[in-house]
Amino acid sequence: MATLTRRTLIRDYAAAIAAQDGLAEAPPVEKLVPIIVERFITTDRAFQAPVHRAPPAVPHEPPPHSRQSPPSREREGDQPTIAGSE
């Protein structure tokens, strides 16, 4: 029974798409998926958010202030003190 209901719903959906788009007949079921996905993407508010409209980020080096500084012994000019070498 569930399968019959799904088929009926899909056919009804195809008929609704035909009516909205002014088509003479409903699109075949196998052509519904691209139509459904396209409509979803164009109406999905989260997908339309500015983050999705921005061009892809170009890989780059992080700004110098965001890099971790090396441990104090590795900083330029810092040398470990060896006992007896002072």
PLY file of the C-alpha trace (Angstrom):
ply
format ascii 1.0
element vertex 86
property float x
property float y
property float z
element edge 85
property int vertex1
property int vertex2
end_header
0.00 0.00 0.00
2.85 2.43 0.83
4.35 1.94 -2.64
1.05 2.80 -4.31
0.78 5.92 -2.19
4.34 7.00 -3.06
3.68 6.51 -6.76
0.49 8.51 -6.51
2.29 11.30 -4.65
5.07 11.39 -7.23
2.59 11.54 -10.08
0.65 14.27 -8.30
3.88 16.19 -7.77
4.76 15.85 -11.46
1.29 17.14 -12.37
1.76 20.11 -10.03
5.11 20.94 -11.65
3.48 20.76 -15.08
0.72 23.10 -13.97
3.18 25.60 -12.40
5.46 25.58 -15.44
2.63 25.65 -18.00
3.57 22.27 -19.48
1.08 20.30 -21.58
1.85 17.12 -19.64
3.63 16.08 -16.48
7.34 15.25 -16.75
8.19 11.55 -16.51
9.05 10.34 -13.03
12.71 9.71 -13.96
13.09 13.41 -14.87
11.65 14.66 -11.58
14.83 14.33 -9.50
16.80 17.05 -11.33
13.74 19.32 -11.24
13.23 18.74 -7.52
16.92 19.32 -6.72
17.06 22.50 -8.80
13.97 23.90 -7.11
15.30 23.00 -3.69
18.66 24.68 -4.31
17.10 27.86 -5.69
14.73 28.19 -2.73
17.00 27.01 0.10
17.71 30.12 2.20
20.70 28.59 3.96
22.33 27.78 0.63
21.68 31.30 -0.61
23.52 32.79 2.39
26.52 35.01 1.54
29.01 32.31 2.47
27.78 30.22 -0.47
27.83 33.14 -2.91
31.41 34.14 -2.12
34.12 33.00 -4.54
36.17 30.02 -3.39
38.94 30.90 -0.98
42.47 30.96 -2.36
44.97 29.07 -0.21
47.31 31.49 1.53
49.69 31.83 4.41
48.07 32.85 7.70
48.93 36.37 8.86
52.16 36.53 10.90
50.34 37.40 14.14
48.28 34.19 13.93
51.27 31.85 13.72
52.37 30.14 16.88
55.69 31.42 18.17
58.38 28.79 18.67
59.41 27.79 22.18
61.74 30.33 23.79
64.88 28.21 23.23
64.26 28.18 19.49
63.77 31.93 19.09
66.44 33.82 17.21
69.37 34.67 19.46
68.29 32.42 22.31
70.84 29.69 22.91
70.68 27.18 25.73
73.20 27.82 28.44
75.56 24.96 29.11
76.95 24.75 32.62
80.59 25.89 32.69
80.47 27.66 29.31
79.72 31.14 30.68
0 1
1 2
2 3
3 4
4 5
5 6
6 7
7 8
8 9
9 10
10 11
11 12
12 13
13 14
14 15
15 16
16 17
17 18
18 19
19 20
20 21
21 22
22 23
23 24
24 25
25 26
26 27
27 28
28 29
29 30
30 31
31 32
32 33
33 34
34 35
35 36
36 37
37 38
38 39
39 40
40 41
41 42
42 43
43 44
44 45
45 46
46 47
47 48
48 49
49 50
50 51
51 52
52 53
53 54
54 55
55 56
56 57
57 58
58 59
59 60
60 61
61 62
62 63
63 64
64 65
65 66
66 67
67 68
68 69
69 70
70 71
71 72
72 73
73 74
74 75
75 76
76 77
77 78
78 79
79 80
80 81
81 82
82 83
83 84
84 85
